[in-house]
């Protein structure tokens, strides 16, 4: 609904009013609506949550072994080089 209101050209306040009149007490908070409008203004068009946390490939044993061997070869290797 927030994205729909944004695409219709409604202001944040108008969108909040629409949501409140439609959903009443179950409407998203004002802060949530403002946050989503800001994201949409910045070009976000995906409505799914962003992936959080560490990527699965970051903790593979091969990666750990490769980093360990780099450090053993050169103790002064930087994170940028790894």
Secondary structure, DSSP 8 states (H G I E B T S, - for coil): -HHHHHHTT--HHHHHHHHHHHHGGGS--HHHHHHHHHHHHTT----S----S--GGGG-HHHHHHHHHHHHH-TT--TTT-
